[in-house]
Amino acid sequence: MSITRKGSYKTVGSTSVDTSVGLVCHYQFENGSSQFVFMDIESGKRASLNHWLCFSTENFVQTLASSNGLILMSGFSEEQFCYHVFNPLTMHKFTIPQTRIQEHVTGVGLAFDGCQFEVVVVEACSSQSNQLKIHVFSSDTGKWRSHHPINITAPSLPEFEFQEHGTPPLYSNGSIHWEIGGHLLVYQVQERHCELYELPNYSKDWSWQPTLAFRRRLCESGGRIYYCYTDFDGFHIWKLLNEHEHEGFLYLWDYKTFPWSLVHSVEPEVFMSKLQNFCDIFFYDWDPFKIAPIAFGEQAQIIYLQLPGSVVSYNLDTGTLKSICTYSFSDMNFNCCSFFSSTSHNALSDTNGETELNLPIAELEKLAL
């Protein structure tokens, strides 16, 4: 994987601000190259381009996960499939040969505690009564290890699923969280322990649901885990409860089955009324495919959403909709331009002092060729 850092973006002035979230845009070009653009956002109001962290790759790579500033990507090295763990701050790349997988890979995640990282691969072994097998590569040992979690079986998985419509994993509080077959799989890395919970939008007929264009995202805010998704009823935010918080609900349902509390639900009519005054393209009717959650800020009560050609912030208390940035896109394809939250490095950020930032994708495409 060839990586190039380019620092030629036009900026006016420089500032160090307190930001609430950091976003990364991964833009994939038709020739197989990619551009990664880093932004810091201040309380859902102003975006600043962190030009020093931005980089491009000449080879095809796919973003799999991020953890405390590191990015896990898949790609090829010497014609072999590999995982790449990349640190944008130091430009250091660590290439990991793929472990030997016998059956279906249901999830890949990254855990980084500031000292060492682990790449975790979840394998569903149908030949062993749908048991899960966990493969872990540790930067400390430089080796893979594998084990079967006790008392955990894989949920029913669809025969076909659009991987690009899936939910990126989330590392928080020492655990990696995945959406697998309508369930939340939580793997505690150091304890090597797994838990499996139903998701709020789980249905018994989940096998066909991942083929729909519903957008989902696992988010962290204030050390808490949130599950955000859009469907035909609007977009919704659920909080993962701990057992102490769940005690008041035990008479209704079991914590192991449903450890969730609905935080917010915004109906399509409410959001569309704001959106019509905001922009007039592509939004004549509510379409879950066109609205993807990216991140949620609990303290500011702001959810960040990707729309075709733009990223917006929506204040759940006031109903205020603001533009964060715009970007070029082709045929409304979310998969060629995807956003994910990452660690904010605002000390190196540049800002033009405006509330809307137009990502220079046209310039970056030339740099990546």
Contacts in CASP RR format, 6 or more apart in sequence:
PFRMAT RR
TARGET T0000
AUTHOR 0000-0000-0000
METHOD contacts of the structure
MODEL  1
MSITRKGSYKTVGSTSVDTSVGLVCHYQFENGSSQFVFMDIESGKRASLN
HWLCFSTENFVQTLASSNGLILMSGFSEEQFCYHVFNPLTMHKFTIPQTR
IQEHVTGVGLAFDGCQFEVVVVEACSSQSNQLKIHVFSSDTGKWRSHHPI
NITAPSLPEFEFQEHGTPPLYSNGSIHWEIGGHLLVYQVQERHCELYELP
NYSKDWSWQPTLAFRRRLCESGGRIYYCYTDFDGFHIWKLLNEHEHEGFL
YLWDYKTFPWSLVHSVEPEVFMSKLQNFCDIFFYDWDPFKIAPIAFGEQA
QIIYLQLPGSVVSYNLDTGTLKSICTYSFSDMNFNCCSFFSSTSHNALSD
TNGETELNLPIAELEKLAL
1 57 0 8 1.000
1 59 0 8 1.000
1 61 0 8 1.000
1 73 0 8 1.000
1 75 0 8 1.000
1 77 0 8 1.000
1 84 0 8 1.000
1 93 0 8 1.000
1 95 0 8 1.000
2 57 0 8 1.000
2 58 0 8 1.000
2 59 0 8 1.000
3 55 0 8 1.000
3 56 0 8 1.000
3 57 0 8 1.000
3 86 0 8 1.000
3 91 0 8 1.000
3 93 0 8 1.000
4 55 0 8 1.000
4 56 0 8 1.000
4 57 0 8 1.000
4 58 0 8 1.000
4 367 0 8 1.000
4 368 0 8 1.000
5 52 0 8 1.000
5 54 0 8 1.000
5 55 0 8 1.000
5 56 0 8 1.000
5 91 0 8 1.000
6 54 0 8 1.000
6 55 0 8 1.000
6 56 0 8 1.000
6 364 0 8 1.000
6 367 0 8 1.000
7 51 0 8 1.000
7 52 0 8 1.000
7 54 0 8 1.000
8 363 0 8 1.000
8 367 0 8 1.000
9 49 0 8 1.000
9 51 0 8 1.000
9 54 0 8 1.000
9 350 0 8 1.000
9 360 0 8 1.000
9 363 0 8 1.000
10 360 0 8 1.000
11 49 0 8 1.000
11 51 0 8 1.000
11 350 0 8 1.000
11 351 0 8 1.000
11 352 0 8 1.000
12 352 0 8 1.000
12 353 0 8 1.000
13 350 0 8 1.000
13 351 0 8 1.000
13 352 0 8 1.000
14 349 0 8 1.000
14 350 0 8 1.000
14 351 0 8 1.000
15 48 0 8 1.000
15 349 0 8 1.000
15 350 0 8 1.000
15 351 0 8 1.000
15 353 0 8 1.000
16 346 0 8 1.000
16 347 0 8 1.000
16 349 0 8 1.000
17 40 0 8 1.000
17 42 0 8 1.000
17 46 0 8 1.000
17 48 0 8 1.000
17 346 0 8 1.000
17 349 0 8 1.000
17 351 0 8 1.000
18 42 0 8 1.000
18 346 0 8 1.000
19 40 0 8 1.000
19 41 0 8 1.000
19 42 0 8 1.000
19 43 0 8 1.000
19 48 0 8 1.000
19 344 0 8 1.000
19 346 0 8 1.000
19 349 0 8 1.000
20 41 0 8 1.000
20 42 0 8 1.000
20 43 0 8 1.000
20 44 0 8 1.000
20 297 0 8 1.000
20 299 0 8 1.000
20 300 0 8 1.000
20 302 0 8 1.000
21 40 0 8 1.000
21 41 0 8 1.000
21 44 0 8 1.000
21 295 0 8 1.000
21 297 0 8 1.000
21 304 0 8 1.000
21 341 0 8 1.000
21 344 0 8 1.000
22 38 0 8 1.000
22 39 0 8 1.000
22 40 0 8 1.000
22 41 0 8 1.000
22 295 0 8 1.000
22 341 0 8 1.000
22 342 0 8 1.000
22 343 0 8 1.000
22 344 0 8 1.000
23 38 0 8 1.000
23 39 0 8 1.000
23 40 0 8 1.000
23 41 0 8 1.000
23 47 0 8 1.000
23 294 0 8 1.000
23 295 0 8 1.000
23 304 0 8 1.000
23 311 0 8 1.000
23 324 0 8 1.000
23 339 0 8 1.000
23 340 0 8 1.000
23 341 0 8 1.000
23 342 0 8 1.000
24 36 0 8 1.000
24 37 0 8 1.000
24 38 0 8 1.000
24 39 0 8 1.000
24 66 0 8 1.000
24 71 0 8 1.000
24 339 0 8 1.000
24 340 0 8 1.000
24 341 0 8 1.000
24 342 0 8 1.000
25 35 0 8 1.000
25 36 0 8 1.000
25 37 0 8 1.000
25 39 0 8 1.000
25 325 0 8 1.000
25 327 0 8 1.000
25 337 0 8 1.000
25 338 0 8 1.000
25 339 0 8 1.000
25 359 0 8 1.000
26 34 0 8 1.000
26 35 0 8 1.000
26 36 0 8 1.000
26 63 0 8 1.000
26 337 0 8 1.000
26 338 0 8 1.000
26 339 0 8 1.000
26 340 0 8 1.000
27 34 0 8 1.000
27 35 0 8 1.000
27 36 0 8 1.000
27 37 0 8 1.000
27 327 0 8 1.000
27 336 0 8 1.000
27 337 0 8 1.000
27 359 0 8 1.000
27 361 0 8 1.000
27 364 0 8 1.000
28 34 0 8 1.000
28 60 0 8 1.000
28 335 0 8 1.000
28 336 0 8 1.000
28 337 0 8 1.000
29 35 0 8 1.000
29 336 0 8 1.000
29 365 0 8 1.000
29 368 0 8 1.000
29 369 0 8 1.000
31 368 0 8 1.000
31 369 0 8 1.000
32 59 0 8 1.000
32 60 0 8 1.000
33 56 0 8 1.000
33 57 0 8 1.000
33 58 0 8 1.000
33 59 0 8 1.000
33 60 0 8 1.000
33 368 0 8 1.000
33 369 0 8 1.000
34 56 0 8 1.000
34 57 0 8 1.000
34 60 0 8 1.000
34 61 0 8 1.000
34 368 0 8 1.000
35 54 0 8 1.000
35 55 0 8 1.000
35 56 0 8 1.000
35 361 0 8 1.000
35 364 0 8 1.000
35 365 0 8 1.000
35 367 0 8 1.000
35 368 0 8 1.000
36 53 0 8 1.000
36 54 0 8 1.000
36 55 0 8 1.000
36 56 0 8 1.000
36 57 0 8 1.000
36 71 0 8 1.000
36 88 0 8 1.000
37 49 0 8 1.000
37 54 0 8 1.000
37 359 0 8 1.000
37 364 0 8 1.000
38 49 0 8 1.000
38 50 0 8 1.000
38 53 0 8 1.000
38 54 0 8 1.000
38 88 0 8 1.000
38 342 0 8 1.000
38 345 0 8 1.000
39 47 0 8 1.000
39 48 0 8 1.000
39 49 0 8 1.000
39 50 0 8 1.000
39 324 0 8 1.000
39 325 0 8 1.000
39 357 0 8 1.000
40 47 0 8 1.000
40 48 0 8 1.000
40 50 0 8 1.000
40 344 0 8 1.000
40 345 0 8 1.000
40 346 0 8 1.000
40 349 0 8 1.000
41 47 0 8 1.000
41 48 0 8 1.000
41 304 0 8 1.000
41 313 0 8 1.000
41 324 0 8 1.000
42 48 0 8 1.000
43 300 0 8 1.000
43 302 0 8 1.000
44 300 0 8 1.000
44 302 0 8 1.000
44 304 0 8 1.000
44 313 0 8 1.000
44 315 0 8 1.000
44 322 0 8 1.000
44 324 0 8 1.000
45 313 0 8 1.000
45 322 0 8 1.000
45 355 0 8 1.000
46 351 0 8 1.000
46 353 0 8 1.000
46 354 0 8 1.000
46 355 0 8 1.000
47 324 0 8 1.000
47 325 0 8 1.000
47 351 0 8 1.000
47 355 0 8 1.000
47 356 0 8 1.000
47 357 0 8 1.000
48 346 0 8 1.000
48 349 0 8 1.000
48 350 0 8 1.000
48 351 0 8 1.000
48 357 0 8 1.000
49 349 0 8 1.000
49 350 0 8 1.000
49 351 0 8 1.000
49 357 0 8 1.000
49 359 0 8 1.000
50 345 0 8 1.000
50 346 0 8 1.000
50 348 0 8 1.000
50 349 0 8 1.000
50 350 0 8 1.000
51 348 0 8 1.000
51 350 0 8 1.000
52 348 0 8 1.000
53 88 0 8 1.000
53 89 0 8 1.000
53 345 0 8 1.000
53 348 0 8 1.000
54 364 0 8 1.000
55 88 0 8 1.000
55 91 0 8 1.000
56 364 0 8 1.000
56 367 0 8 1.000
56 368 0 8 1.000
57 368 0 8 1.000
58 368 0 8 1.000
59 75 0 8 1.000
59 76 0 8 1.000
60 75 0 8 1.000
60 76 0 8 1.000
61 73 0 8 1.000
61 74 0 8 1.000
61 75 0 8 1.000
61 84 0 8 1.000
62 73 0 8 1.000
62 74 0 8 1.000
62 75 0 8 1.000
63 71 0 8 1.000
63 72 0 8 1.000
63 73 0 8 1.000
63 168 0 8 1.000
63 338 0 8 1.000
63 340 0 8 1.000
64 72 0 8 1.000
64 73 0 8 1.000
64 74 0 8 1.000
64 83 0 8 1.000
64 108 0 8 1.000
64 109 0 8 1.000
64 110 0 8 1.000
64 168 0 8 1.000
64 169 0 8 1.000
65 71 0 8 1.000
65 72 0 8 1.000
65 108 0 8 1.000
65 109 0 8 1.000
65 110 0 8 1.000
65 168 0 8 1.000
65 169 0 8 1.000
65 171 0 8 1.000
66 72 0 8 1.000
66 110 0 8 1.000
66 168 0 8 1.000
66 340 0 8 1.000
66 341 0 8 1.000
66 342 0 8 1.000
66 343 0 8 1.000
67 109 0 8 1.000
67 110 0 8 1.000
67 111 0 8 1.000
67 112 0 8 1.000
67 117 0 8 1.000
67 171 0 8 1.000
68 112 0 8 1.000
68 113 0 8 1.000
68 114 0 8 1.000
68 171 0 8 1.000
68 343 0 8 1.000
69 87 0 8 1.000
69 88 0 8 1.000
69 89 0 8 1.000
69 112 0 8 1.000
69 342 0 8 1.000
69 343 0 8 1.000
70 85 0 8 1.000
70 86 0 8 1.000
70 87 0 8 1.000
70 110 0 8 1.000
70 112 0 8 1.000
70 117 0 8 1.000
71 85 0 8 1.000
71 86 0 8 1.000
71 87 0 8 1.000
71 88 0 8 1.000
71 110 0 8 1.000
71 342 0 8 1.000
72 83 0 8 1.000
72 84 0 8 1.000
72 85 0 8 1.000
72 86 0 8 1.000
72 108 0 8 1.000
72 109 0 8 1.000
72 110 0 8 1.000
72 119 0 8 1.000
73 83 0 8 1.000
73 84 0 8 1.000
73 85 0 8 1.000
73 86 0 8 1.000
74 81 0 8 1.000
74 82 0 8 1.000
74 83 0 8 1.000
74 84 0 8 1.000
74 108 0 8 1.000
75 81 0 8 1.000
75 82 0 8 1.000
75 83 0 8 1.000
75 84 0 8 1.000
76 82 0 8 1.000
77 84 0 8 1.000
77 95 0 8 1.000
80 97 0 8 1.000
80 98 0 8 1.000
81 98 0 8 1.000
82 95 0 8 1.000
82 96 0 8 1.000
82 97 0 8 1.000
82 98 0 8 1.000
83 95 0 8 1.000
83 96 0 8 1.000
83 98 0 8 1.000
83 108 0 8 1.000
83 119 0 8 1.000
83 137 0 8 1.000
84 93 0 8 1.000
84 94 0 8 1.000
84 95 0 8 1.000
84 96 0 8 1.000
85 93 0 8 1.000
85 94 0 8 1.000
85 96 0 8 1.000
85 110 0 8 1.000
85 117 0 8 1.000
85 119 0 8 1.000
85 139 0 8 1.000
86 92 0 8 1.000
86 93 0 8 1.000
86 94 0 8 1.000
87 93 0 8 1.000
89 345 0 8 1.000
94 117 0 8 1.000
94 139 0 8 1.000
96 119 0 8 1.000
96 137 0 8 1.000
99 121 0 8 1.000
99 135 0 8 1.000
99 137 0 8 1.000
99 144 0 8 1.000
99 146 0 8 1.000
101 121 0 8 1.000
101 123 0 8 1.000
101 135 0 8 1.000
102 123 0 8 1.000
102 125 0 8 1.000
102 127 0 8 1.000
103 123 0 8 1.000
103 124 0 8 1.000
103 125 0 8 1.000
103 126 0 8 1.000
103 127 0 8 1.000
104 123 0 8 1.000
104 124 0 8 1.000
104 126 0 8 1.000
104 157 0 8 1.000
105 121 0 8 1.000
105 122 0 8 1.000
105 123 0 8 1.000
105 124 0 8 1.000
106 122 0 8 1.000
106 123 0 8 1.000
106 124 0 8 1.000
106 132 0 8 1.000
106 154 0 8 1.000
106 157 0 8 1.000
106 178 0 8 1.000
106 180 0 8 1.000
107 121 0 8 1.000
107 122 0 8 1.000
107 169 0 8 1.000
107 178 0 8 1.000
107 180 0 8 1.000
108 119 0 8 1.000
108 120 0 8 1.000
108 121 0 8 1.000
108 122 0 8 1.000
108 169 0 8 1.000
109 119 0 8 1.000
109 120 0 8 1.000
109 121 0 8 1.000
109 169 0 8 1.000
109 171 0 8 1.000
109 176 0 8 1.000
109 178 0 8 1.000
110 117 0 8 1.000
110 118 0 8 1.000
110 119 0 8 1.000
110 120 0 8 1.000
110 169 0 8 1.000
110 171 0 8 1.000
110 176 0 8 1.000
111 117 0 8 1.000
111 118 0 8 1.000
111 120 0 8 1.000
111 171 0 8 1.000
111 174 0 8 1.000
111 176 0 8 1.000
111 189 0 8 1.000
112 118 0 8 1.000
112 171 0 8 1.000
113 174 0 8 1.000
116 138 0 8 1.000
116 139 0 8 1.000
116 140 0 8 1.000
117 138 0 8 1.000
117 139 0 8 1.000
118 136 0 8 1.000
118 137 0 8 1.000
118 138 0 8 1.000
118 139 0 8 1.000
118 189 0 8 1.000
119 136 0 8 1.000
119 137 0 8 1.000
120 134 0 8 1.000
120 135 0 8 1.000
120 136 0 8 1.000
120 137 0 8 1.000
120 176 0 8 1.000
120 187 0 8 1.000
120 189 0 8 1.000
121 134 0 8 1.000
121 135 0 8 1.000
121 136 0 8 1.000
122 132 0 8 1.000
122 133 0 8 1.000
122 134 0 8 1.000
122 135 0 8 1.000
122 178 0 8 1.000
122 180 0 8 1.000
122 185 0 8 1.000
122 187 0 8 1.000
123 132 0 8 1.000
123 133 0 8 1.000
123 134 0 8 1.000
123 135 0 8 1.000
124 130 0 8 1.000
124 131 0 8 1.000
124 132 0 8 1.000
124 133 0 8 1.000
124 154 0 8 1.000
124 157 0 8 1.000
125 131 0 8 1.000
125 132 0 8 1.000
125 133 0 8 1.000
125 154 0 8 1.000
126 154 0 8 1.000
128 148 0 8 1.000
129 153 0 8 1.000
130 153 0 8 1.000
130 154 0 8 1.000
131 148 0 8 1.000
131 152 0 8 1.000
131 153 0 8 1.000
131 154 0 8 1.000
132 148 0 8 1.000
132 149 0 8 1.000
132 152 0 8 1.000
132 153 0 8 1.000
132 154 0 8 1.000
132 185 0 8 1.000
132 194 0 8 1.000
133 146 0 8 1.000
133 147 0 8 1.000
133 148 0 8 1.000
134 146 0 8 1.000
134 147 0 8 1.000
134 148 0 8 1.000
134 149 0 8 1.000
134 187 0 8 1.000
134 192 0 8 1.000
134 194 0 8 1.000
135 144 0 8 1.000
135 145 0 8 1.000
135 146 0 8 1.000
136 144 0 8 1.000
136 145 0 8 1.000
136 146 0 8 1.000
136 189 0 8 1.000
136 192 0 8 1.000
137 143 0 8 1.000
137 144 0 8 1.000
138 145 0 8 1.000
147 192 0 8 1.000
149 187 0 8 1.000
149 192 0 8 1.000
149 193 0 8 1.000
149 194 0 8 1.000
152 194 0 8 1.000
152 195 0 8 1.000
152 196 0 8 1.000
154 180 0 8 1.000
155 180 0 8 1.000
155 181 0 8 1.000
155 182 0 8 1.000
155 183 0 8 1.000
155 196 0 8 1.000
155 206 0 8 1.000
156 181 0 8 1.000
156 206 0 8 1.000
156 207 0 8 1.000
157 180 0 8 1.000
157 181 0 8 1.000
157 207 0 8 1.000
158 181 0 8 1.000
158 206 0 8 1.000
158 207 0 8 1.000
158 208 0 8 1.000
158 210 0 8 1.000
158 211 0 8 1.000
159 207 0 8 1.000
160 211 0 8 1.000
161 210 0 8 1.000
161 211 0 8 1.000
162 210 0 8 1.000
162 211 0 8 1.000
164 334 0 8 1.000
164 335 0 8 1.000
165 210 0 8 1.000
165 213 0 8 1.000
165 214 0 8 1.000
165 215 0 8 1.000
166 179 0 8 1.000
166 210 0 8 1.000
166 216 0 8 1.000
167 178 0 8 1.000
167 179 0 8 1.000
167 216 0 8 1.000
167 217 0 8 1.000
167 218 0 8 1.000
168 217 0 8 1.000
168 218 0 8 1.000
168 340 0 8 1.000
169 176 0 8 1.000
169 177 0 8 1.000
169 178 0 8 1.000
169 218 0 8 1.000
170 176 0 8 1.000
170 177 0 8 1.000
170 218 0 8 1.000
170 219 0 8 1.000
170 220 0 8 1.000
170 225 0 8 1.000
171 177 0 8 1.000
172 220 0 8 1.000
172 223 0 8 1.000
172 225 0 8 1.000
173 223 0 8 1.000
174 188 0 8 1.000
174 189 0 8 1.000
174 190 0 8 1.000
175 186 0 8 1.000
175 187 0 8 1.000
175 188 0 8 1.000
175 189 0 8 1.000
176 186 0 8 1.000
176 187 0 8 1.000
176 189 0 8 1.000
177 184 0 8 1.000
177 185 0 8 1.000
177 186 0 8 1.000
177 218 0 8 1.000
177 225 0 8 1.000
178 184 0 8 1.000
178 185 0 8 1.000
178 187 0 8 1.000
179 185 0 8 1.000
179 199 0 8 1.000
179 216 0 8 1.000
179 218 0 8 1.000
179 227 0 8 1.000
181 206 0 8 1.000
181 210 0 8 1.000
182 198 0 8 1.000
182 199 0 8 1.000
182 201 0 8 1.000
182 202 0 8 1.000
182 206 0 8 1.000
182 209 0 8 1.000
183 196 0 8 1.000
183 197 0 8 1.000
183 198 0 8 1.000
183 199 0 8 1.000
183 202 0 8 1.000
184 196 0 8 1.000
184 197 0 8 1.000
184 198 0 8 1.000
184 199 0 8 1.000
184 218 0 8 1.000
184 227 0 8 1.000
184 240 0 8 1.000
185 194 0 8 1.000
185 195 0 8 1.000
185 196 0 8 1.000
186 194 0 8 1.000
186 195 0 8 1.000
186 196 0 8 1.000
186 197 0 8 1.000
187 193 0 8 1.000
187 194 0 8 1.000
188 194 0 8 1.000
188 195 0 8 1.000
195 256 0 8 1.000
197 240 0 8 1.000
197 256 0 8 1.000
197 257 0 8 1.000
197 258 0 8 1.000
197 259 0 8 1.000
197 260 0 8 1.000
198 257 0 8 1.000
198 258 0 8 1.000
199 227 0 8 1.000
199 260 0 8 1.000
200 227 0 8 1.000
200 236 0 8 1.000
200 238 0 8 1.000
200 258 0 8 1.000
200 260 0 8 1.000
200 262 0 8 1.000
201 209 0 8 1.000
201 214 0 8 1.000
201 216 0 8 1.000
201 229 0 8 1.000
201 231 0 8 1.000
201 236 0 8 1.000
203 209 0 8 1.000
212 288 0 8 1.000
213 288 0 8 1.000
213 289 0 8 1.000
214 229 0 8 1.000
214 230 0 8 1.000
214 231 0 8 1.000
214 288 0 8 1.000
215 229 0 8 1.000
215 230 0 8 1.000
215 288 0 8 1.000
215 289 0 8 1.000
215 291 0 8 1.000
215 292 0 8 1.000
215 293 0 8 1.000
215 334 0 8 1.000
216 227 0 8 1.000
216 228 0 8 1.000
216 229 0 8 1.000
216 230 0 8 1.000
216 293 0 8 1.000
217 227 0 8 1.000
217 228 0 8 1.000
217 229 0 8 1.000
217 292 0 8 1.000
217 293 0 8 1.000
217 294 0 8 1.000
217 295 0 8 1.000
218 225 0 8 1.000
218 226 0 8 1.000
218 227 0 8 1.000
218 228 0 8 1.000
219 225 0 8 1.000
219 226 0 8 1.000
219 227 0 8 1.000
219 228 0 8 1.000
219 293 0 8 1.000
219 295 0 8 1.000
219 296 0 8 1.000
219 297 0 8 1.000
219 341 0 8 1.000
220 226 0 8 1.000
221 295 0 8 1.000
221 296 0 8 1.000
221 297 0 8 1.000
221 298 0 8 1.000
221 299 0 8 1.000
222 298 0 8 1.000
222 299 0 8 1.000
224 239 0 8 1.000
224 240 0 8 1.000
224 298 0 8 1.000
225 239 0 8 1.000
225 240 0 8 1.000
226 237 0 8 1.000
226 238 0 8 1.000
226 239 0 8 1.000
226 240 0 8 1.000
226 263 0 8 1.000
226 296 0 8 1.000
226 298 0 8 1.000
227 237 0 8 1.000
227 238 0 8 1.000
227 240 0 8 1.000
227 260 0 8 1.000
228 235 0 8 1.000
228 236 0 8 1.000
228 237 0 8 1.000
228 238 0 8 1.000
228 293 0 8 1.000
228 296 0 8 1.000
228 303 0 8 1.000
229 235 0 8 1.000
229 236 0 8 1.000
229 293 0 8 1.000
230 236 0 8 1.000
230 288 0 8 1.000
230 291 0 8 1.000
230 292 0 8 1.000
230 293 0 8 1.000
231 288 0 8 1.000
232 268 0 8 1.000
232 286 0 8 1.000
232 288 0 8 1.000
233 265 0 8 1.000
233 267 0 8 1.000
233 268 0 8 1.000
234 265 0 8 1.000
234 266 0 8 1.000
234 267 0 8 1.000
234 268 0 8 1.000
234 271 0 8 1.000
234 286 0 8 1.000
234 288 0 8 1.000
235 265 0 8 1.000
235 266 0 8 1.000
235 271 0 8 1.000
235 291 0 8 1.000
235 293 0 8 1.000
235 303 0 8 1.000
235 305 0 8 1.000
236 262 0 8 1.000
236 264 0 8 1.000
236 265 0 8 1.000
236 266 0 8 1.000
237 262 0 8 1.000
237 263 0 8 1.000
237 264 0 8 1.000
237 265 0 8 1.000
237 296 0 8 1.000
237 303 0 8 1.000
237 316 0 8 1.000
238 260 0 8 1.000
238 261 0 8 1.000
238 262 0 8 1.000
238 263 0 8 1.000
239 260 0 8 1.000
239 261 0 8 1.000
239 263 0 8 1.000
240 259 0 8 1.000
240 260 0 8 1.000
241 249 0 8 1.000
241 255 0 8 1.000
241 259 0 8 1.000
241 260 0 8 1.000
241 261 0 8 1.000
242 259 0 8 1.000
243 255 0 8 1.000
243 259 0 8 1.000
245 261 0 8 1.000
246 255 0 8 1.000
246 259 0 8 1.000
249 255 0 8 1.000
264 303 0 8 1.000
264 316 0 8 1.000
266 314 0 8 1.000
266 316 0 8 1.000
268 286 0 8 1.000
270 319 0 8 1.000
271 286 0 8 1.000
271 291 0 8 1.000
271 314 0 8 1.000
271 321 0 8 1.000
272 283 0 8 1.000
272 286 0 8 1.000
274 314 0 8 1.000
274 319 0 8 1.000
274 320 0 8 1.000
274 321 0 8 1.000
275 283 0 8 1.000
275 321 0 8 1.000
276 283 0 8 1.000
278 312 0 8 1.000
278 321 0 8 1.000
278 323 0 8 1.000
279 307 0 8 1.000
279 310 0 8 1.000
281 308 0 8 1.000
282 290 0 8 1.000
282 307 0 8 1.000
282 308 0 8 1.000
282 332 0 8 1.000
283 290 0 8 1.000
283 307 0 8 1.000
289 334 0 8 1.000
290 307 0 8 1.000
290 308 0 8 1.000
290 332 0 8 1.000
291 305 0 8 1.000
291 306 0 8 1.000
291 307 0 8 1.000
292 305 0 8 1.000
292 306 0 8 1.000
292 334 0 8 1.000
292 339 0 8 1.000
293 303 0 8 1.000
293 304 0 8 1.000
293 305 0 8 1.000
293 306 0 8 1.000
294 304 0 8 1.000
294 305 0 8 1.000
294 306 0 8 1.000
294 311 0 8 1.000
294 339 0 8 1.000
294 340 0 8 1.000
294 341 0 8 1.000
295 303 0 8 1.000
295 304 0 8 1.000
295 341 0 8 1.000
296 302 0 8 1.000
296 303 0 8 1.000
296 304 0 8 1.000
297 303 0 8 1.000
300 315 0 8 1.000
301 315 0 8 1.000
301 316 0 8 1.000
301 317 0 8 1.000
302 313 0 8 1.000
302 314 0 8 1.000
302 315 0 8 1.000
302 316 0 8 1.000
303 313 0 8 1.000
303 314 0 8 1.000
303 316 0 8 1.000
304 311 0 8 1.000
304 312 0 8 1.000
304 313 0 8 1.000
304 314 0 8 1.000
304 324 0 8 1.000
304 339 0 8 1.000
304 341 0 8 1.000
305 311 0 8 1.000
305 312 0 8 1.000
305 313 0 8 1.000
305 314 0 8 1.000
306 334 0 8 1.000
306 338 0 8 1.000
306 339 0 8 1.000
308 329 0 8 1.000
308 332 0 8 1.000
308 334 0 8 1.000
309 326 0 8 1.000
309 327 0 8 1.000
309 328 0 8 1.000
309 329 0 8 1.000
309 337 0 8 1.000
310 323 0 8 1.000
310 324 0 8 1.000
310 325 0 8 1.000
310 326 0 8 1.000
310 327 0 8 1.000
311 323 0 8 1.000
311 324 0 8 1.000
311 325 0 8 1.000
311 326 0 8 1.000
311 327 0 8 1.000
311 339 0 8 1.000
312 321 0 8 1.000
312 322 0 8 1.000
312 323 0 8 1.000
312 324 0 8 1.000
313 321 0 8 1.000
313 322 0 8 1.000
313 324 0 8 1.000
314 320 0 8 1.000
314 321 0 8 1.000
315 321 0 8 1.000
315 322 0 8 1.000
322 355 0 8 1.000
323 355 0 8 1.000
323 356 0 8 1.000
324 356 0 8 1.000
324 357 0 8 1.000
325 356 0 8 1.000
325 357 0 8 1.000
325 358 0 8 1.000
325 359 0 8 1.000
326 356 0 8 1.000
326 357 0 8 1.000
326 358 0 8 1.000
326 359 0 8 1.000
327 337 0 8 1.000
327 358 0 8 1.000
327 359 0 8 1.000
327 361 0 8 1.000
328 337 0 8 1.000
328 359 0 8 1.000
328 361 0 8 1.000
328 362 0 8 1.000
329 336 0 8 1.000
329 337 0 8 1.000
330 336 0 8 1.000
337 361 0 8 1.000
END
